[in-house]
Amino acid sequence: MKKYNIIICAFCLVCGFTACSDFLDQESDQVIYADKDHLNNATDTLWSMAGIMNKMQVIADRTILLGEMRGDLVDITNNASADLRDVAFFNIGDDNVYNSPRDYYAVINNCNYFIANADTALRNNRNEYVFMKEYAAVKAFRAWTYLQMVLNYGSVPFVTEPILSKAESEMDYPRYDINSVCEYFIKDIAPYANIETPGYEKIRNTNSKLFYFPIYVLLGDLNLWAGHYKEAAENYYKYISTRNGTNSIYPISGNSVRFLNTDSHWQSTRDSWSQSFQDETGDKGSELITMIPGDSIPSEGNYSELRNLFNANQDNEYKASIVPSEGIISLSAAQKYCQYTTGGEFIIAPEGLTGLRKGDLRLSAVYRNNDNVSIVVNGKRVENYSAIGKYNTRNVHIYRRAMVYLRLAEALNRAGYPRFAFQILKQGINNSVIENEVVPYYPADSTWIRSFDFPNNEYILETTAFSSNENTIGLHSRGSGHTAFNDTYVMPDDTLMTDAQARLNYQIEKVEDLIVDEEALEFAFEGYRFYDLMRVALRRNDPSYLANRVYKRRGAANEGTMRSLISADLNDTHTWYLNWQDQIGLGY
């Protein structure tokens, strides 16, 4: 990206933000007005796309940090900066480095300019639209950025035209909340869902298609937040079934962390799951879907600091700022690991296992620590070494395959099909599972349910034969063993309930709890957690669903301590949102 940084200035707009009625800081040396009112050749378009991506880099780290630090899965060390500490304890002031609405509007105004000026009617000699791929990609950039901003601020000034003059900057703009933003962009991007993302040459062996947001996934997210659950499920499924071309497949894969079935001491594991966090090839079976590319040199451009925050390394004098919380450690330990033995039996791992090898194994696969122990790292003696293996590259990962499947489960569950959602966790889905475990319970909706087509010969479930062509497991099996055969991991139900709707509501709520736990086990440290808790709490009209989990970040015994450190009352939803100079946001 660096080679574009100087060239793009004539085409990319950078928006400062000083007041609700003044989008542009007229004195800022960052405000560069365009010298063209059209984008009708490949050079213009390429530079403008690079300009948007350059501004996306600015908000990349905070996308992860605002979503993770305010949840219940991480804690801070004494090495954390004051700004990061204030994020973790919901004390984010106007001067906090992570509280800068202008950076979101820099992306948005770039996008607005591109959308207003790209010549989408231009065709080549094969009568193909020349810039439609880029146009659709920019529409997605804008929708995603607005969604991130409104999730953090709750209410934001909404503008879809480029601001190019002082008069335009001083206009009053309407405020949109989360629902309004979602409804607008569902309509705005839906017509472009089938348009392929741009594809340029690989950059340092990285597939440039990973730089874009697939519209079907983004539509799924927008519909999920808006409460359109059937539509959300359809969008996520549409991405899965077209991700690698028309009627293609994109199975969850068999990647997992498991004890060797020959190890009676429960010590040795095999791990094909954590490897995916290093893979940025973007091939057909890639776990990674979308990332924001980062600079490679700390002194230049927008270098991501995530590696230095989550890992002890030479750059931070071997002092990490972020560590797993007692919340995720306890949740992980509480899972019942199901082992397939050499004798052909399925057994639950013994309760006496200690450390991170108790329960679900995903945490142990990515977290390395030596508390109160001195070790040598790269020739230097280090105390309290800590590293989280999800952050080893310079790029910021945003979307991945498991996220699509888990949000598909969340949408199906809230659409009224908890047994469908549960099978995504339990054994994975193909047409046989749908026909045998889902359709019989919802006969009136069988046509719609069967529209989710996962051919048996393409989505091959795990069996005791452990064949090399098996590519579909329950998501809980990624860390908790052979969940499909685990008799303790069962569909929540209350057969004593005589009212059918009350029983269904019970199932929906309990399956949703399992999904939220699975999101924690699978996505810990990746920036989703606070928003996942927020979405469910708002859906249930129960702020305590979020508040109680965050207050127990350091364990139930330390809930009082957390309540004192977090002075905000998290049972008041206003405290979930940022505020900036009393002009943007709902927080106070």
N, C-alpha and C positions, 0 to 999 in steps of 0.2 A: 504493500500500500504506500510506502514512503515515496516512491518515485512520482506519485500523483500529487503530493501535498502542495507543491508550489504551483503546478500547472492548473489545478482546479479552481484557483481563486476567482477567475473571471466568470465562472459559471455557478459557483456554490454560494448560497446566502447563509450567513451566520446570524442567528437571531439573539440579541441580548434581551433582557427582560427587566424593566425597572418598575412598572406599575401595571395595575389591572387594565388601564386604558392606554398603556404605552408599551407596546411589544418590543420596540427597538431602542436600544441605548445609543443615541445619536453620537455620543462622544467616544464610543468604544472603537478601538482600532480593529476589532474583529468584524465590524459591519462592512461588508463588501457588496456593493450593488452590482447586479448583472449588467454586462455590456451588450447582451443580446436578448431579444424577446422571442427566440425560437430555438428549438433543438431539432435539427433536421438532418444531421449527419452523424456517422458513427463516432467521430472524435468528440463532438459535443456530448453525445449520450454517455460515452465511456467516462469522460471526465466528471460528468454530473453524478453518475452512479458512484464513482470513487469518492466524490465529495460527500455524498450521503453516508457511505460506509465509514468515512473518516469521522463524521460526527456521531455515528453509532458507537464508535470506540469509546467516546467520552462517557457514555451512560452504561457501558458494559459491566464494569465492576459493581456499580451500585445496584444493577439489576439483580445480581447475586446477593449482595450484602444486605440490602433492604429486605429481601425476601427470606434470608436465612437468620440474620442476627436477631430479629425480633420474634423468632419462633421459639420452639422448645428443644431443638436438637443440637444446638451449639452453645458454648460458653466462651468467655474471653479470659485471657491471661493478663498478668500484670504488664505484659509487653504491648498490649493494645493501645492504640492512639486514643486521645481524648474524644475525637470525633466518632471512632468506632465504638468506644465505650458508651457514648451517649445514644448511639443507635440501638445498642443492645438493651439499654435501660429506658428507652422511649423518652429521651430528653433531647430531641433534635431541634436545635435552634436555627435561626436564620443564617448564622455564619458557619454552620456545619458543612463540610465539604461535600457531603452526600445529599444536601438539600439545595438543589439548584435547578429550578424549573426552566431556566434559560437554556440549559443543555438539551432538554427534550424538545423545546421549541426550535432549537437549531436544526435538529433532524426534521421536524415537521415542516419548517419553512423551506428547507431544501426540497422536501418531497412536494410541497405545494407548488413550488416553482416548476419543478420537473413536470408534474401532472398538467399544469396550466400551459406549458410551452412545448412539450414533446409532440412531434408531428406523427400522430398515431395512424393517420390515413395514408402515409407514405408506403408504397409497395415496391418490391424489387422486380426484376425481369421475369420471375416465376409467379408473379401476382401474389406474393406473400407479404404480409404486413412486416415492415422492417423493425419497428421498435415496440411492438406489442408485448413481447416478453419483458422488456425493461419497464414498460409502463405498468404492467401487472405487478411486477416485483416491487416497484416504488409504492404502489397502492398498499401492498402488504406491509412494507416498512412503516408507512404512516399509521396504518391501523394498529400494528403491534406497539408502536411508540406511544400512541394515545392511550392504549390499554394499560401499558406500564405506568404511565403518568397518573391516570385516574385511579388506578388501584392504590397508589401511594398517597395521592392528595385528596381523593374522594370527590372533588368537584374542581373543574378546570375551565378556564376560558377556551372556547372552541372556535377555531378558525381554519378554513379549508382553502383560502386563497392566499397567494404569496403576498407578504407585506414588503413593499418596495419604496414606500415614501413615509415621510413624517406624518402626513395627514392620515394615512392608513394605520400607522402605529398608534395613533391617539383615539381611534374609534373604539366604541364599546362593543364587546363581543359577548355572546350568550355563554352561560355556564352550563356544562354538561356533567351529569353524574355518571356512575358506572353503567347504569342501565341505558342511559341515552347514548353514551359512546358506543356501547355494544350494538344497539339497534341501528345506529347510523352506519357503522362499518360492516355489519352483516349485509346490508343492502348495497353498500359501496363496493365490496370486493367479490361478492358472490358471482357476478357475471364473468369474472376472470379466473375462476377456480380451475378450469380445464387447461389454461394456458401454461405451457412448460416454462420452468424457470430459466433464466439466461445461463449460458454455459461458455465460459472463457477458458483459456488454457490453464492447466494446473499451475499453482503457485507453490513452489517448494514441496512438490508431491502432495499438495492438498487440493482436493476437488473444489473448484470455485462454486459449484452448485450448493455447497454447504453454507454459503454466505447469505442465502435467501430463506424466507419464511414460506413454506408451502401453504397455499391459501386454504386448502381443505382443513389442515390442522388449526390454522388461525380461526377459521369459521367455527370449528368445533369449540375452541376456547371461548369465542364471543357468545355462542349460543349457550354454552355451559354457564357462563356468568349471568346471562340474561334469563336463564330458567327455561330455555327451549330444549328440553332434554332429548326428545326424539330426534330433532334436527341435529343436535350436537353429536349424538351417536351415529347418525347417518354420515355426517361429515368426517368423523374419525375413521369410520369404516371405509368411506370413499378414498381416503388417503391410503389406507392399508392396501386396498385392492387395486390401486392405480399407481402406487409409488414407483414401481419399476416398469411402467407401461400399462396399457389397457389390459384388464383382467389378469394382472400380475399377482404375485404373492409376496408377502412380507411377514413371515412367521416370527414369533417372539424369540425363537432360537432355543437351544438347550444350554446356553451359557449360565453357569451356576458356580457356587462355592460349596464343596461337599467334603465330608470326611471320606477317606479311603475305606471301602468296605472290608478291607483286609486288616485294618488297624483296630485292634480291640482296646487300645489305650486312648482312643479319641484324641490323637495328637496331629496326625498327618492329614492334610487336605489337598485337594486339587482345585484349582481356581481358573476357570475360563471366563469369569464374569468381570473382574476388575480390569482385565486387559483391554476391554472396550473403551476405557477412558483415555487411552493413548492413541486410539485409531481415528485418524482424520482423513482417511482415503475416500470416504463417501461412496463406497461401492454398493452393489445391490443388497448385500446383507449387513450393511453398516448399522450399528446401533445409533450413531450420531446422525441427526437430521439437519440441524441448523446451529451455526456458531457465529460469533462476531470475531473476525480476525483481529489479532493484536500486533503491536509493533514488537520487534525483537530486541531493541536497544532501549534501556531504561531512560536514557537522557534525551531520547527523541520521541516526538509524537505522543501517542496514547498507549503507554506500556501498561499492561495489566499487572496489578500488584497482588492478585489472588494467590499466586504461588508463594509469595513471601508472607502472606497473612496466614495461610493454612499449613505451611511447612516451615520447620526449622532448617535454615540453610545458610550458606556463606553470606548471602546478601543481607540477611537480618541478624547476623552474628549468632545464628542457631537459636533464635528465640521466636517461636511461633506466637501469633496473636489469638488464634481461634482453635479451640479444641472441642471434641464431642462433649455434649452435656450428659449429666447423670440421667436425663430423660431418655435419650436414645440408648444409652448403655443398659438401662433397666428394661426398656421395651424390647431390645434385642435379646436380652437374657431370658425374658419371659416366654419366648417362642418355644414350641415343642418340636425339636428336630427329629425327623423320621429317617431312620437308617435302614438300608437294605443290606442284610448280612450275607456273608458267604454261604450260609446255610439256607438261603432263600426265604428268610423271614424279614418282616418289617418290624422294627422296634423303635421305641422312643429313647433318645439319648438320656443317660442317667442324670439325675438332678445334681449330683456332686461335682459336675464339671465346673471349672473356675475360669475367671478372666473373661476375655472376649470370645472364647470358644464355647461358651454356654449359650444355647439357644440358636438364634439366627447367625449365620457366619459372615454376612456381608460386611458388618462393621469391622470384624477382624481382618477382612481382606484388604481394606483400604486404610486402616488406621494403624500406625506404628508409633509406639511410645515407650519410653523408659523413665517412668516417674521415680524420682529420688534415687536415680542410678546414674553414675558417670560412665559414659561410653565414648569411644573414639570414632569420630565421623570425619572422613577426609583428612586424617592426621591431626584433628583438633579434639581435645577432650571436652565433651558437652554434657551439661546437666539437664535433666528433664527434656530429653529429645522428644519431639512430636512431629508427625507428618501425616497428612491425609492425601492418599494417592489419587484422589479425583482431580488434583490440580498439579499437573506436571508439564503442560504445554503453555504456550504464550497466548493461546486463543481461549475465548470464553464460550463455553458450550451452553446452548439455550434449550433446544428441543432434542429429545431422543426417543427411540422406539418404545421403551417401556412406559414412558409418559403417555404416549398415544393410547396404548392398551389400557393403562390404569384410568385414564380419563374417559375412555370408551366404557369401561366398567362403571365409573361414577355416573355417566349419563344414562346408561341402560338401567341402572338401579333406580335412579330418580324418575325415570320414565315409567316405572312400574314393573320392572322385570328383574327383581333381585336375584333370582336363581340363575339368570343369564350372566349377571355381573359376577356372581360367586364362582362360576365355573372358570372365568378368566383368572381368578386367584388360585383355584383348586387344582385343575388339571390342564387348563388351556382349552381352546375351543377349535373344533372342526364340525363338519355337518352332522356327524354321528352324535357328538355331544349335544349339539343344538336340538337334534331330533329326539334324543332320549331323555335329556336332563332339563330341557327348557320348554319345548313346545307343549308337552302334556299338561303343564301347569297354567298355560295361557292360551287355551284353544281358540278363543275369540280373536286373538291377534297372531295366529299362526302364519298368515301370509306375510305380515310385516317382519316377523321374527326370521322367517326363512329367506328374507331378502338379504340377510347377512350370510353370504355364501363363502364358506371356508372348506373347499373340497378336501375330502379325506385323503386323497392321493397326493395332495400338496401340503396340507397341514397335518403332520404325522405325529401322533401323541407318543409320549414316552411310555414304554412298557418295561417289564422285567427283563426283556431280551437285550435292552440297551443297544439297539441297532444304530449304525452310523447315520442312517437317513432320518432319524427322529429329530424333529425341529420345533416341537411345540410342547411346552410345559406350562403348568400353572405358575403365575408370577411369584407366588409364595415359595415355590420350589427353587427359586434362584438362591435362597440362602438357608432355607429350613428343611432341606432334604427332599425326600420323595413325597410331596404333599398329596399327590393323587391317591396315595395308598395310606395316608395318615388318618386313622379313625378318630383322632382327637380334633381334627380340623374339619368341621362339618358346617353345613348350611344352618344358620341361626333360624330357629322356628319355635313357636309355642303352640303345640297342637291342642292345648286346652282352650284356646281362644275360639269362641263360636262365631264371632262376627268376622266375616271374611275380610272386610276392609281394614278392621283393626289389626287382624293378623298380618295382612300385607304391609301395613304401615310399620308394624313391629319388625318384620323382616327387612324392610328398606332401611330403617334406622340402624339395625345391627350390622347389616352388610356394609353400610356406609362407614361404620366404625372400623370394620376390618379393612376397608379400602384406605381410610386415613392412616391406619397403622402400616399398611403395606407401602403407602407413599413415603412414610417416614423411613422404613427399612430400606427401601430401594433408592430414595432420592436424598437421603441425609446429606447436608452440606452443599446441595446444588442450587439453592435459592428459591425453591418452590414452597417451602414449608409454611411461612406466614400466610401466604395467599391461599394455600389449601385449607388451612384452619379458618381463615376469614370467610372463604366461600361457603363452607359448611355452616359456620356460625350464623351468617346472614340468612342462609337458606332455612335454618331452623328457628330463626328469630331468637337465638340464644347466645348472647355475647359470652356467657360463661364457658361455652364450649372451647373458645379460644383462650379466654383469660385463665382458666384453671390449668390448662396445659402449660402455658407460658410461666405462670407462677411456680409450677413444679419443675422448672428447668433444672434445678439442682437437687431434685428429689423431693418427695412429699415431706420429709423431715425438715427441709429448709425452705418450705413455702413462705413462712413468715419473713425470712431474710430477703427472699426475692420481692415480696410485696413492699418491703421498705426500700430496696434498691430501685424498684420501678415505682416511682412516686405516682405515676399516672394510674387511674382506676380503669383497668382494662375491661371492666364490665360496662363502661361507657364507650360506645363505638367511635365517638369523636376522637378518642385517644389513639385509635389505630392509624390515623392519617396524619400526614405532615402538614404543616402550615408554613407559609413563607410571607413574612412582612404583613400578616393579616389580610393578604390580598388573594392568595391562592391556597386552596385546601380547606379541610374541615377541622384540622387539629387545632388545639389551643393549649 
